[in-house]
Amino acid sequence: MIRLLATISLYALVVRISPRFGGTAVGRYVITTLARQCAADSPAVIKIAQLISGRAQFSDRYFCEGLLKLQADVSPNCWFRGEVDETWFAKIDQRALASGSVGSVFRATLLSGAPVVIKVKDLHREEKHLKSARTFRSISTLANRIMSVWNIPALDWINALTPVFRGQFDFDSERANALQFAEAFRRVDGVVIPRCYAQHSNPVALVYERIEELAVISEELNGTQRGTRAADILLKAYFKMVFIDGLIHCDLHAGNVYLNAKGDVVILDYGYVERITDRVKVKFRKFFGAIVSGNSNLCAALIVDMATSRAKRYKEFEFFTAIGDLVEQFHGRRAGDVDVGKFIMAVFVTCARSGVRVESWFANILVSLAFLQGTLVKLDSSLDFQLEAKRLLHTLEEGAIGL
């Protein structure tokens, strides 16, 4: 990990001096090496790389494009070795169909003839994650002392994010999530949640319905009728998760969202999920409504209200002013015109510097927005997602919702 961080730092330094370095032969080699190092590292590193890869419009394009393969094609470290009862299957392909941050996926066919995939947990990567978490904590302990000058609690962030990445290895929870998502979207047109065969799954392998001819989401769809329709469906599905169901898929990057032959949105992978209570849903509705309406004072007040604690250094005027500046930059901007990832990081840093400690659910929802934006931009960069949020929030207030 130390070597990976050093390579990224060196690349960033060179790009600052020569912005086109990533497009040169040497630059491409360095990026390829970085992608390979990320793929061999822990799920936390892979997840961060996946988030970065969706920000080509706002960051170094060459670097982001070089990491794109990590969204659905991480080099597999595991092979099918009888993780399920093979008597249930007519055929199992031993070669991995795809690989992600926590395991690999294999084609199979049930005895009934139903086409399925088997998602197998990578136990080696799970062990590496535990070691990586300890390394992160060691680094962040040192960073805490250095960054305390700016009141940025690096260790707090690591402690908050570690359970999230660890939770992706909990296949029992993912199975429960999959069943809940299927029920939540059972009657929603345009959204497809593959069936989870819970009776054939276990703590190290999950069996899902296999959907053939899935189209990868790419920038070629941007602005097309198909892309615009898919962006609208995905955005409304996300708002349903956040504002209505309280069951939020926090990992909607292009490696987990596809289009089927009809152009419907197919959502995969239910490991990184956040659940919120009805009370929290109401608070977050107000918070998001304050952002899209440009009400910065209400936005800042709600962040403070949702915080777990405030340090002695907290100064209300300074905090409200800083949040106001951020909301002003974000308010009214379309999907392709604002860097949600940068906005979210600025919110986190502002909270940390002001001594406002936010809850993990709040951080996870904001991170989910950054992943979502990376996918929406590829489908329709002109999408006014803030206007859509206003419409839905107004509909909720009126007490009628058609999702």
Disulfide bonds with the S-S distance in Angstrom:
none
